[in-house]
Amino acid sequence: MGLNYLAKILHPDLFSGLDPEAIHQEYIIGFQILDCDPTNHGVFVRSEE
């Protein structure tokens, strides 16, 4: 997850089609088998946008 967020933060124009939150959500549901939305539960990445 970290590389997805880092790529988006460091090069937002280059990775404009990358959605780290959607990838994170897919990981949480598919591999952790949790019903959790990473955008509403916890602080995983804090960007200065």
C-alpha positions as CSV (number, residue, x, y, z in Angstrom):
1,M,0.0,0.0,0.0
2,G,2.8,2.4,0.9
3,L,4.3,2.5,-2.6
4,N,0.9,3.3,-4.2
5,Y,0.4,6.2,-1.8
6,L,4.0,7.4,-2.2
7,A,3.9,7.3,-6.0
8,K,0.7,9.3,-6.0
9,I,2.1,11.9,-3.5
10,L,5.5,12.3,-5.2
11,H,4.3,12.2,-8.9
12,P,0.6,13.1,-9.0
13,D,0.7,13.9,-12.7
14,L,2.5,10.8,-13.7
15,F,0.1,8.6,-11.6
16,S,-3.1,10.5,-12.3
17,G,-5.0,7.2,-13.0
18,L,-3.8,5.5,-9.8
19,D,-6.3,5.4,-6.9
20,P,-4.4,4.2,-3.8
21,E,-7.6,4.3,-1.7
22,A,-9.4,2.0,-4.0
23,I,-6.5,-0.4,-4.0
24,H,-6.3,-0.2,-0.2
25,Q,-10.1,-0.9,0.0
26,E,-9.8,-3.9,-2.3
27,Y,-6.9,-5.3,-0.1
28,I,-8.9,-4.8,3.1
29,I,-12.0,-6.6,1.7
30,G,-10.3,-9.3,-0.4
31,F,-7.4,-10.3,1.8
32,Q,-8.2,-9.1,5.3
33,I,-12.0,-10.0,5.0
34,L,-13.0,-6.9,6.8
35,D,-15.8,-4.5,6.1
36,C,-13.9,-1.2,6.6
37,D,-13.5,1.9,4.5
38,P,-9.9,3.2,4.8
39,T,-11.0,6.7,3.9
40,N,-13.2,6.9,7.0
41,H,-11.5,4.7,9.5
42,G,-8.0,5.6,10.6
43,V,-5.3,7.8,9.2
44,F,-3.1,5.9,6.8
45,V,-1.6,8.8,4.8
46,R,-1.6,12.5,5.5
47,S,-1.0,14.6,2.5
48,E,-0.8,18.4,2.3
49,E,-3.3,18.7,-0.6
